[in-house]
Amino acid sequence: MEPERRLLFQKVGRRGLGCLILLLSLGFGVWGQTEQPAPPPQSETVQPAPPAPPTPVQSLPPQQTVLVHGRKIAYYEAGKGSVVILIHGLGADSRHWAANIDALSRNFRVIALDQIGYGKSDKPVMRYTVANFADYLHGFMEAAKIPQASLVGNSLGGWVALDFAIRHPEMVEKLVLVDAAGLHPAVPLKLPKGGWKSLSPLNTHWFFDLMAANKEWATTDLGPNSFERHVKNGDSYTVASSVAEMATGREFEDKKLEMVKVPTLIIWGRNDMLIPLAMGENFNKGIKGSQLMVIDGTGHIPMLAKPAEFNQAVLKFLSPA
């Protein structure tokens, strides 16, 4: 790689970490290369996925890859039968489902993918909108010759699954939203002095000002391990782009919930401080016929904190009546 390009990517990577600090700082924190997003109303922000998952409690199957829109998408697959696709959240990867793949694969063909920009999947310089994540999911299903699947998504992954179910209802059998993002947060975002600024990989320092303006929302440890993980994974740009795109508020699904026509289970950790239970209740009210299950003693990632209870609920819901 030429020295100039290497220097540019190093700068982008370092500055992209500013976005990660915002995500870990804001209870509701969650650019495109060409067009810059319009300034959002002050009441709009988004929610992040949690830090890196703990050590997997079970071994994962061999990882596979497939080309989608000319980009490599990595995924784990196990089991046979009806397809269930597990979709991770912001700043995460398919390892977040390590405690669930084995149990679910006893009844289903389970696929846990690294979304574009994360994990072992390619990380192109692109606009990481929810619509683009959903488009890559659609391309993945076509490439893998999967005409229909049940979708299980956590945090941002839940938002992507929801958006996909609205866009492609014929391709979704059932939907499971796990502490999902996608609705307008109740607590307004405070903007730093001077108001909103256009974002790019070279202007991520603005997030430090945004963090300072929302100190009361800091609910997650800002230790160095998170920084090291994102540098190693090379997904700091993905996080930066996702934050800026989603913070515009253009893709929130509040007014689209009535368009969800597939059976839906909503699972929520009662102690979720990132996306409170009230959001789960709003999903339940907005999606006709949906079920809400609250898991006590856990927060934003119940599939890892309470895997036995989570797996049992998902198996029961996905199994034929």
N, C-alpha and C positions, 0 to 999 in steps of 0.2 A: 504494500500500500504506500502511495507517495506520502512524503512527510507532511505536505499541506493537508491532505485528507485525514491522515492519522491525527494531526493536531486538532482539526475541526471536530472529529468524533470524540476525542478526549474531552474537549470543552463541552460538547453537548451532553456527554455522560455525566460530567461533574455537575453541570447546572441542572440537569434533569433530576438530580437528587433533591433539589429544592422542592420539587413537586411531591416527592415522597414524604418529606417532612410535613408538608401540609396535610397529606392523606392521613398520616399517623397522628397529627395534632388535632384535626377537626373531627368532632363526633360525626359530622355529616360531610366530611371532605370527599369526594370521589373525583388541536392546533393543527391545526392542520398545516401542511407544508405550503399550500397554495393560498387559499382564502382564509382570512382570520375570522373567527366567530364574532358575532355582534355582542356588545355588552349585555349581560343578563340582568334581569330585575334583581334587586338586592335580597329578595326572599329565596333565591334559588342557589342550591349547592347540592352536592352528592355525597354518597357514602362509599368508603373504601372496604376492601377485603382486609382481613387481619394479617399480622406478620406471618413468617414462614411456619408451615405445619410442624408438629412434633414428629419425632422419628416414627415411621410407619409401623403399625402394630402387626402388619402382615406383609409378606413379600409381594411385590407387584409382578405381573406377567411381563414377558419381554415387550419392550416398547417398539411400536411400528410407526411407519410414516406413509403419507400419501400426498400427492401433489394436488393443491387446490388453487386455481387461478395462477398457476405457475410457481406457487410457494409451498414449501414443505410444512405439513401439519403433522405433529407427532401425537400418538395416542396409545393408550393401553386397551386391550380387549380380552375378555374372558367370557366363557359360557356360551350357551345356545338358546335359541328361542326368540321371542319378541325382543326388539332392540330397545335398550335404555341408554341414553346418552347423558353423561354427567358433565356439567359445565362449571368450571371454577370461577372465582371472582377476581377483582382487580389486584394486581401485584402477586397473584398466586399462580398455581399450575396444577396439573392433574394429580399430583401427590396428595392434594387435600382430600382425595377420595380413597386413600389407602386403606382405611378401616371399613370401607363399604363395598369395594369391588368384589371381594370373594363371596361375601354373604349374598349380594344381589345376583351374582352370576350363577348361583345354584338354580335359579328359576328363569333367568333371562340372559340374553346376549348383552353384556355390559361394555360400554365404551366410555372411557374417560380421556378427553382430549386436552391438549395444551392449546388454548385459543391462540389465534394469530398474534404474534408479538410477545408471547410468553413461553416459559419453559424451554423445551427443545424445538419448538416450532420456529419458523423463520420470523425475523423481526424487521420487516421492511419499513422504510420511512414513508408513512402514509397517515391518513386521518383515521384515528382510532375512535370512530363513532359507534354507538350501539348498532346502528343500521349496518355498518361494515362488518362488525362482529357477527351479526345475524346472517349477512351475505356469505361469509366464510363458512358458517355452520351449514347453510344451504348447499354450498359447493362441496363441503365434506360429505354430506349425505349422498349427493349425486355421485361423487367419485367412488364412494364405498358401496354404491348401489343399494342404498337404504331408502325405500319409498316412504316409510313411516316409522316413527320412533316415539317413545315417551321421553320427555326432557326433564331433567332434574338439575336445577341451577341454584347456586349459592351466591348471595350478594350481587355483584355485577353480572355474574353468570345467570342469576335468576331474572335479571332485567333482560338479558339477551334471549333467554328462553321464552319469556313473556312476549317480547317483541316478535320473535320468530313465530310463535303460536298465532299471533294476530295477523301476520303477513302470509303465513302458509298453514292455515288450519288443517288442510287435507294431509299434511305431512306429520301432524302431531296426534298421537293417540291419547296420551294423558300428560298432565303438566304438574310438576312439583316445584314450588317456590320455597326456597330455604333462606330465611332472613334476607329477602330480596330487596335490592335497590329498585328505583324506577319511578317512585312517586315524589311529589314536591315535599321537602322536609318542612316540619312545622316551625322550626326555629330559624329566623332569618339570618342570612349571612351578613356580617359586618365588613364593609370594604375599608381599606386603609385610606388615609388622607390623600386626596387627589383622585379618588374613584377608580373605576375599572381601567385596566390597561390591556392592550392587545398582547396576546401571548405567542411566543415562538420558542423553539429550543434554546435560543440565544437571549431570551428575556425571562427565564424562569426565576430569576432573583426576586421578582415581584411577589412570588409566593411567600417569601420570608416576611414581607410586610403584611400579607394576608393572614399568616399565622399569628403575627403579633397582635393583629386586630381581633383575634378570636381565641385568646388564651384560655377563656373559660370552657372551651370545647375540648381541650386537650385531655383525652381519656386513655391514651396508649403510651407505653414507655418509648422514649426516643433513644434507645440504645444503639450502639454502633453495629450490632449484628444485622439489623434490617438494612442499613446502608451497604454493608459488605455483600449481603445476599443479592441485592438488586444490581450492584456493580458486576458481580460474578455472573448473574443471569443475563445481563445486558438489556434489561427491560425498563431502564429508567426513562428512556424516550417514550416507550409505550405508555407508561404511567403518566408522564407529562402531557402527552397528547390527549389521552383519555380524560384527564381532569379538565383541561381547557375546553374540550369539545362538550363534555357533559354539563359543565358548569353554565353553559349558555341557557340550559333549560329547554332547549328545542325538542328534546326527545322524551321528556317525561310522559308517562302513560296514563295519568289520572283520568283523562277524558276518553280513554280507549278501553277501559276495563270491561265495559259491556260488550265489547267485540270478541272477548274470549269465549269460545263456544265448546271447548274441550273440558272434560272432567279435571278439576284442579284441587290439589292438596297444598295447603300452606302450612309449613312447619316453621316454628319460631322459638328461639331460645328466650326464656322469660327475662333473663338478665342481660339481654343485648343492649349495650351502651352505644353502639355505633348506629344501628338502625333499630330504634325502640319498637316494642311490641305493638304500639299504636299503629305503626305502619302495616304490620301484619293484619291487624283488625280492619284497616282501610282496604287492603286487598280483598279480604273476606267479604266486606260489604259490597265492593264494586264488582266482583266476579260472581255472577249468578250461579248458585248451586255449589260453590266452593266449600271446602272443609278447612277449618283452622285447628291445628294441633300445637299446643304450647308445651315445650319440654322444660321442666324445672331444673334448676341447678346448672344452667349453661347459658352461654351468650351467643355470639355471632356465628360460631361454627359448630352447631350441635352434632353434625355428622362425625366430627372428630371427638368432641367432648363426651357425647353419649351415643356411641355407635350402635350398641345393641338396641336401644329404644328407637333410634332413628331408623335402623335397618328394618326392624319389625314393622314400623308404621308404613314405610315405603313399600315393602313387600306386600302388605295387606292391601294397600291402595292400588298397586299396579296389577295385582293378580286378578284374573277374571272372577266375576261375581259367582 
